[in-house]
Amino acid sequence: MIVIRHADVEKLLEGRETDNIRTVAEAYRLHASGETAVPHSVFLRFPGRERDRIIGLPAYRGGDRPVAGMKWISSFPANVDSGLERASAAILLNSLATGHPEALVEGSVISARRTAASAALAAELLTRADRPEGVALIGCGVINAAILRHLAAALPSLTAVTLYDHSPERATRFAADAAAYAPGLTVSRADSLDEALGAHRLVSFATTAGVPHTGLDAVRPGSVVLHVSLRDLRPEALLDAHNIVDDADHVCRERTSLHLAEQLTGGRAFIDASIGQLLTGEVEFTRQPGRTVVFSPFGLGVLDLALADHVHGEAVRQGLGVPVDGFLPGPGA
């Protein structure tokens, strides 16, 4: 058994934005081809504390490098007010030969970067006909910081980023750090959400919103919206857009905007395709001119395992991590 700490995970994933996108794309292809097992996530909630939750995401990835395990990730938004990270996570990897736990990996870095790689992959895939020159980031936290890094790697056309956060102080800090996330981009701040939504043809929502609070009226025609936080957009707005998901069964749960849209319409006909179907060519997606495309990824646990598998392998190869002897009973115990 090996424990891989936060600093080691950061070291092993540093500068791997392009590789992360490739890793996530392959996991999506395997998922679309039926070579994964991704049970529904379990949500642990606390009476009287609607914003706090811990989610368990078990998964298995097949293919050339099979891996199985589970991510256990908490979201406590009030942490931000105390100077702590909103999310914390641990990923447990199991041996496919014995089922024994092999590694416990700090998961917050992996979770942020697999989310970012997924968003950047969708942005690259969905803007091939008309590359954007800028991106609007709604929510100035860890996730959009990672998304900006991965977008810069995936879309060399980007020259500008516009920021909006309900906390001006957080937006100011993000703007100061953005030179490190994406050197060479012109950074500006919007005074309102609508101003940010109309600033560029690529938009990324990564907020802690628990209920829908905006539509898409302020978005430029033909924009691509990365709806990473899943609960920002009013369900009616989704019905007037093209909708791409990672997995419809997963994303239409837990009162996400898509879940609400399904309840509103009685079905999922408003969903055009999954990103895996687009990558494998199983579904041919034709955009209507001027219509907004919304990518809403639930965040499949198989993506976390794909990056955690890389981290585990490299940690062993480089002698990183903390071995834990005697974690399991010995033979015959």
C-alpha positions as CSV (number, residue, x, y, z in Angstrom):
1,M,0.0,0.0,0.0
2,I,1.3,3.5,-0.9
3,V,0.0,6.9,0.1
4,I,0.6,9.6,-2.5
5,R,0.5,13.1,-1.0
6,H,-0.8,16.3,-2.5
7,A,2.7,17.7,-3.3
8,D,3.6,14.5,-5.1
9,V,0.4,14.6,-7.2
10,E,1.0,18.2,-8.1
11,K,4.6,17.4,-9.2
12,L,3.5,14.4,-11.3
13,L,0.7,16.3,-13.1
14,E,2.6,19.6,-13.6
15,G,2.7,20.7,-17.2
16,R,0.7,17.7,-18.4
17,E,-2.3,19.6,-19.7
18,T,-2.1,18.2,-23.2
19,D,-1.5,14.7,-21.9
20,N,-4.4,15.1,-19.4
21,I,-6.8,15.9,-22.3
22,R,-5.6,12.9,-24.2
23,T,-6.1,10.7,-21.2
24,V,-9.6,12.0,-20.6
25,A,-10.5,11.6,-24.3
26,E,-9.4,7.9,-24.2
27,A,-11.5,7.3,-21.1
28,Y,-14.5,8.8,-22.8
29,R,-14.0,6.6,-25.8
30,L,-13.8,3.5,-23.6
31,H,-16.9,4.6,-21.8
32,A,-18.8,5.1,-25.1
33,S,-17.6,1.7,-26.3
34,G,-18.9,-0.1,-23.1
35,E,-15.4,-0.8,-21.7
36,T,-16.0,0.9,-18.4
37,A,-18.2,0.3,-15.3
38,V,-19.4,3.5,-13.7
39,P,-22.2,3.0,-11.1
40,H,-24.2,6.0,-10.0
41,S,-22.4,8.2,-7.6
42,V,-23.6,8.2,-4.0
43,F,-24.3,11.6,-2.4
44,L,-23.9,11.9,1.4
45,R,-25.8,15.0,2.6
46,F,-26.4,16.4,6.1
47,P,-29.7,17.5,7.5
48,G,-30.0,21.2,7.7
49,R,-26.8,21.8,5.7
50,E,-28.0,21.9,2.1
51,R,-24.7,23.2,0.6
52,D,-22.4,20.6,2.1
53,R,-22.0,17.1,0.6
54,I,-19.6,14.2,0.1
55,I,-19.8,12.2,-3.1
56,G,-18.5,8.7,-3.7
57,L,-17.6,7.8,-7.3
58,P,-16.7,4.1,-7.9
59,A,-15.5,3.2,-11.4
60,Y,-13.6,0.7,-13.5
61,R,-11.7,1.5,-16.7
62,G,-10.9,-1.3,-19.1
63,G,-8.7,-1.1,-22.2
64,D,-5.0,-1.7,-22.3
65,R,-4.5,-0.5,-18.7
66,P,-7.4,-1.6,-16.5
67,V,-7.9,0.2,-13.2
68,A,-10.5,0.1,-10.5
69,G,-11.2,2.2,-7.5
70,M,-13.2,5.1,-6.0
71,K,-13.0,8.8,-5.4
72,W,-14.5,10.2,-2.2
73,I,-14.8,14.0,-2.6
74,S,-16.3,16.6,-0.3
75,S,-17.6,20.0,-1.1
76,F,-18.0,22.4,1.8
77,P,-18.4,25.9,0.2
78,A,-18.1,27.8,3.4
79,N,-14.4,26.6,3.6
80,V,-13.6,29.4,1.1
81,D,-14.6,32.1,3.7
82,S,-12.1,30.6,6.1
83,G,-9.2,30.5,3.6
84,L,-9.6,26.7,3.0
85,E,-10.2,24.9,-0.3
86,R,-13.9,24.2,-1.0
87,A,-13.2,20.6,-2.1
88,S,-11.0,17.8,-0.7
89,A,-10.7,14.3,-2.0
90,A,-9.1,10.9,-1.7
91,I,-8.9,8.3,-4.4
92,L,-8.5,4.6,-3.5
93,L,-7.1,2.3,-6.2
94,N,-7.6,-1.5,-6.0
95,S,-5.7,-4.4,-7.4
96,L,-7.6,-6.1,-10.1
97,A,-5.8,-9.4,-9.3
98,T,-6.7,-9.5,-5.6
99,G,-9.1,-6.6,-5.0
100,H,-6.7,-5.3,-2.3
101,P,-6.2,-1.6,-2.0
102,E,-2.9,-0.6,-3.6
103,A,-2.8,3.2,-3.3
104,L,-4.5,6.1,-1.5
105,V,-4.0,9.2,-3.6
106,E,-4.7,12.8,-2.7
107,G,-7.5,13.6,-5.1
108,S,-8.3,17.3,-5.2
109,V,-5.6,18.0,-7.8
110,I,-6.7,15.0,-9.9
111,S,-10.4,16.0,-9.6
112,A,-9.7,19.6,-10.7
113,R,-7.5,18.6,-13.6
114,R,-9.7,15.9,-15.0
115,T,-12.6,18.3,-14.9
116,A,-10.5,20.9,-16.7
117,A,-9.3,18.4,-19.2
118,S,-12.9,17.3,-19.9
119,A,-13.9,21.0,-20.4
120,A,-11.0,21.7,-22.7
121,L,-11.6,18.6,-24.7
122,A,-15.2,19.6,-25.3
123,A,-14.1,23.2,-26.2
124,E,-11.6,22.0,-28.7
125,L,-14.1,19.5,-30.2
126,L,-17.0,21.9,-30.4
127,T,-15.2,24.9,-31.8
128,R,-13.3,23.3,-34.6
129,A,-15.4,25.2,-37.2
130,D,-14.9,28.6,-35.6
131,R,-12.2,29.0,-33.0
132,P,-12.8,31.5,-30.2
133,E,-10.3,34.3,-29.5
134,G,-11.4,34.6,-25.8
135,V,-13.1,32.9,-22.9
136,A,-15.4,34.1,-20.1
137,L,-14.8,32.4,-16.8
138,I,-17.8,32.5,-14.4
139,G,-16.5,31.7,-11.0
140,C,-12.9,32.5,-10.0
141,G,-11.9,29.4,-8.1
142,V,-9.6,26.4,-8.4
143,I,-11.7,24.7,-11.2
144,N,-11.7,27.6,-13.6
145,A,-8.0,28.2,-12.9
146,A,-7.4,24.6,-14.0
147,I,-9.8,25.0,-17.0
148,L,-7.9,28.1,-18.1
149,R,-4.6,26.2,-18.1
150,H,-6.1,23.4,-20.2
151,L,-7.9,25.7,-22.6
152,A,-4.7,27.5,-23.2
153,A,-3.1,24.2,-24.2
154,A,-6.1,23.1,-26.3
155,L,-6.9,26.4,-28.0
156,P,-3.9,28.4,-29.2
157,S,-6.4,30.9,-30.7
158,L,-7.2,32.3,-27.3
159,T,-5.8,35.7,-26.6
160,A,-8.2,37.1,-23.9
161,V,-10.0,36.0,-20.8
162,T,-12.8,37.9,-19.0
163,L,-13.5,37.1,-15.4
164,Y,-16.7,37.3,-13.3
165,D,-17.3,36.3,-9.7
166,H,-19.9,37.4,-7.2
167,S,-16.9,38.2,-4.9
168,P,-14.9,41.0,-6.5
169,E,-12.0,40.2,-4.2
170,R,-11.8,36.7,-5.5
171,A,-11.9,37.9,-9.1
172,T,-9.1,40.4,-8.3
173,R,-6.9,37.6,-6.9
174,F,-7.6,35.4,-9.9
175,A,-6.7,38.2,-12.3
176,A,-3.4,38.6,-10.6
177,D,-2.6,34.9,-10.8
178,A,-3.9,34.4,-14.4
179,A,-0.5,35.4,-15.9
180,A,0.8,32.1,-14.4
181,Y,-2.2,30.1,-15.5
182,A,-2.1,31.3,-19.1
183,P,0.8,33.7,-20.0
184,G,0.2,36.1,-22.8
185,L,-3.6,36.4,-22.4
186,T,-5.2,39.8,-21.9
187,V,-7.2,39.6,-18.7
188,S,-10.2,41.8,-17.9
189,R,-13.0,41.8,-15.4
190,A,-16.7,42.1,-16.0
191,D,-19.0,44.1,-13.6
192,S,-22.0,41.8,-14.2
193,L,-22.8,38.3,-15.1
194,D,-24.5,39.4,-18.4
195,E,-21.5,41.4,-19.4
196,A,-19.3,38.4,-18.9
197,L,-21.6,36.1,-20.8
198,G,-21.5,38.4,-23.8
199,A,-17.8,39.0,-23.8
200,H,-16.7,35.9,-25.8
201,R,-18.0,33.0,-27.7
202,L,-16.6,30.5,-25.2
203,V,-18.0,30.5,-21.6
204,S,-17.1,28.4,-18.6
205,F,-19.3,28.1,-15.5
206,A,-17.5,26.7,-12.5
207,T,-19.4,28.0,-9.5
208,T,-20.9,26.7,-6.3
209,A,-24.5,27.5,-7.4
210,G,-27.0,25.1,-5.9
211,V,-30.0,26.3,-8.0
212,P,-30.3,27.7,-11.5
213,H,-29.9,31.5,-11.6
214,T,-29.4,32.6,-15.2
215,G,-30.4,31.9,-18.8
216,L,-28.5,32.3,-22.0
217,D,-30.0,35.4,-23.4
218,A,-26.8,37.4,-22.9
219,V,-24.6,34.8,-24.6
220,R,-23.4,35.6,-28.1
221,P,-25.2,33.5,-30.9
222,G,-23.3,30.3,-31.6
223,S,-21.3,30.3,-28.4
224,V,-20.1,27.2,-26.6
225,V,-20.9,27.1,-22.9
226,L,-19.0,24.7,-20.6
227,H,-21.6,24.2,-17.9
228,V,-19.2,22.5,-15.5
229,S,-21.0,23.3,-12.3
230,L,-24.2,21.9,-13.7
231,R,-26.7,24.0,-11.7
232,D,-26.3,27.6,-13.1
233,L,-28.6,27.5,-16.1
234,R,-32.3,27.6,-16.0
235,P,-33.8,24.4,-17.5
236,E,-35.8,26.4,-20.1
237,A,-32.5,27.9,-21.4
238,L,-31.2,24.4,-22.2
239,L,-34.3,23.6,-24.3
240,D,-33.2,26.3,-26.7
241,A,-29.7,25.1,-27.0
242,H,-27.8,22.1,-28.3
243,N,-26.8,19.9,-25.3
244,I,-23.8,17.6,-25.1
245,V,-23.2,15.6,-21.9
246,D,-20.7,13.0,-20.7
247,D,-23.4,10.5,-19.7
248,A,-27.2,11.3,-19.7
249,D,-28.0,8.8,-16.9
250,H,-25.5,10.4,-14.6
251,V,-26.1,14.0,-15.4
252,C,-29.9,13.8,-15.2
253,R,-29.8,13.4,-11.4
254,E,-29.5,15.4,-8.2
255,R,-31.5,18.4,-9.5
256,T,-28.9,19.5,-12.0
257,S,-30.2,21.9,-14.7
258,L,-30.5,18.9,-17.0
259,H,-32.4,16.9,-14.4
260,L,-34.8,19.8,-14.1
261,A,-35.1,20.0,-17.9
262,E,-36.0,16.3,-18.0
263,Q,-38.7,16.8,-15.4
264,L,-40.0,19.8,-17.3
265,T,-40.3,18.0,-20.7
266,G,-40.8,14.4,-19.5
267,G,-37.8,13.1,-21.4
268,R,-34.3,13.6,-22.7
269,A,-34.9,14.5,-26.3
270,F,-33.2,17.9,-25.7
271,I,-29.8,16.1,-25.3
272,D,-28.1,15.8,-28.6
273,A,-25.2,13.4,-27.8
274,S,-22.5,12.4,-25.3
275,I,-19.0,13.6,-25.8
276,G,-17.9,9.9,-26.1
277,Q,-20.3,9.4,-29.0
278,L,-18.8,12.4,-30.8
279,L,-15.3,11.1,-30.2
280,T,-16.1,7.6,-31.5
281,G,-18.2,8.9,-34.4
282,E,-21.2,6.9,-33.1
283,V,-23.3,10.1,-33.4
284,E,-23.0,12.7,-36.1
285,F,-23.7,16.1,-34.5
286,T,-24.8,18.9,-36.8
287,R,-25.1,22.4,-35.2
288,Q,-27.8,24.7,-36.2
289,P,-26.3,28.1,-37.2
290,G,-26.3,30.6,-34.3
291,R,-27.5,28.1,-31.7
292,T,-25.7,27.9,-28.4
293,V,-24.0,24.6,-27.5
294,V,-23.9,23.6,-23.8
295,F,-21.6,21.0,-22.5
296,S,-22.7,19.6,-19.2
297,P,-20.3,17.0,-17.8
298,F,-21.4,15.2,-14.6
299,G,-17.8,14.2,-14.0
300,L,-17.4,10.5,-14.3
301,G,-15.3,8.7,-11.8
302,V,-13.5,6.8,-14.6
303,L,-11.8,10.1,-15.5
304,D,-10.4,10.4,-12.0
305,L,-9.1,6.8,-12.1
306,A,-7.5,7.4,-15.5
307,L,-5.3,10.3,-14.1
308,A,-4.8,8.5,-10.7
309,D,-3.5,5.5,-12.5
310,H,-0.9,7.7,-14.2
311,V,0.0,9.3,-10.9
312,H,0.3,5.9,-9.2
313,G,2.5,4.4,-11.9
314,E,4.8,7.4,-12.0
315,A,5.0,7.6,-8.2
316,V,6.2,4.0,-8.0
317,R,8.7,4.6,-10.9
318,Q,10.1,7.7,-9.3
319,G,10.1,6.5,-5.7
320,L,7.5,9.0,-4.5
321,G,4.8,8.4,-2.0
322,V,4.8,6.9,1.5
323,P,4.7,3.1,1.7
324,V,2.5,1.7,4.4
325,D,3.5,-1.7,5.7
326,G,1.0,-3.9,7.5
327,F,-2.1,-2.1,6.3
328,L,-3.7,-5.4,5.4
329,P,-3.6,-8.7,7.3
330,G,-0.9,-11.1,6.1
331,P,-1.6,-14.5,4.5
332,G,-3.6,-16.7,6.8
333,A,-4.5,-13.9,9.2
